[in-house]
């Protein structure tokens, strides 16, 4: 359920020790250590506490892998109506088009952050922090 790698990465991005994260999330440092090592997984309530302490959405801590391309395609089918997405095919361009404002805002901001990263305006760490903190650090957050 929890990604031990994402948990550790976010904790380090926040410049917290395991003990400091444990205190902020009202857990023990051994619990945090076990989550980071992949020995245990927190309950939903504990996961919310950790996400709050790291100032991220719970979804940033979830392990969604492994996922195949075909599984991802099925997810797109499942969310086609919810996100109001459809394929866009023009000449040699392939992509998705959406009529969901939140999804469009996400795509716009993701593209901006990727460009900033590519152009050296933000570091690898800042780009990772933005991705793992989304949507909390989104400029579109309401």
N, C-alpha and C positions, 0 to 999 in steps of 0.2 A: 504494500500500500504506500508507504513513505519511501521516497528516494533518499537513500543514505548519502549519495553523492551531492544531491541538490541541497540537503540539509546542511552538510558540512560547508559547501560552497557559500551558501547564504550566511551562515554563521561567521565565516571568515571575511566575507564582504562587509559584514556589519562590525568586524573587528571585535568579536566576542569570544571569550573562552567558553568551553563546555560548561564550566561552573557558572559563569555570568549568564549564559543562556538559560541554564537550569533555574537560576534565581528569578530571572525575568519571566519565565513561563511557569513558575511554581511547581517545578519538577526536581528530581534529583540529578546530579551530574552523571551518575552511573546510568540513569535512564537515557540521557542525551547521548552518552558514549555508546550505549547498546543500539540506539537508533542509527547512529552514524556508522557503526560497524555492521549493521544489517542483521543483528542478532534478534532484535525485537522490533515491533511496530507499535506506535502509540494508538490509543483509543481515539475515536473521533474528537472527544472533548480535549484530550491532550494535544492532538494535532492543531486544533483551533488555538489553544494557548501558545503553542510554539510559533504558529503563523503570526499571531498578534505580537509576540515578542520580537519577531524578525521583521515586522512591518511588511508582510507580504500576504497574498491571498493563499488560502489552503491549497488551491490547485497547483501552485508553484512547487509544492513539496511532494506532490503525488508522483509515483513512478508509473508512467504510461507505457514503458517499453517492456518487452520487445513488441514492436508493431510492424507488420509488413505493409508494403504499399497497398495491397488489396484490402487489408483491414482499414487503412486510412481512407481508401475510396468508399468503403461501406459507411464509415463515419460521415463522410461528405453526403452520401445519399440520405443518411438518417437526419442530418441537419439542413438539408436542402430547403425545406419549408421554414424551419425556425430562423435560419440566418438569411433567408430569401436570396440564396445563391444559385447561380446557374453557370454553365460553361460559357466561355467567350472564345470564339475561334475566328480570327481574321488573318488572312494570308498565312504567314508562318508564326503568328503570335497565338499562344495558348494561355488561357488564364481563367480566373473566376470573376464574375461580376456579382455584386450584391446590392440589394435595395434595403439593407438593414443599416441604419445610421451608426450603431455601435460597432458593427463589424467593419464598416467603411472607415470609421475613425481609427480603429485598430490597424487596418491595412496602411492607412496614410502615415500614422505615427511609426509603424514598424519600418516602412520604407525610408522615412526620414532618419531614423536611428541607424539603419543599415548604411545609408549614405554617409552619415557623420562618422561612423566607425571606419568605413572604407577610406574616407578622406583624411583620417587621422585626427578628426576633431574630438573624438572621444576614444578612450582606451578600451582594450578588451574587457577589463574589469568593469568599466562604466556601462558597456554594452550588455555584459552578463547581468549586472545589477538591474538595469532597466528591464530586461526580459524576465528575470526572476521576481521582480517587484511589480510587474504588470498585473492588474490594472491600477494598483495603488499609486504608482508614480506616473501615471498617464496624464498628459496635459489636458486630455478631454474628460478627466474624471469629474463627475458632477457631485 
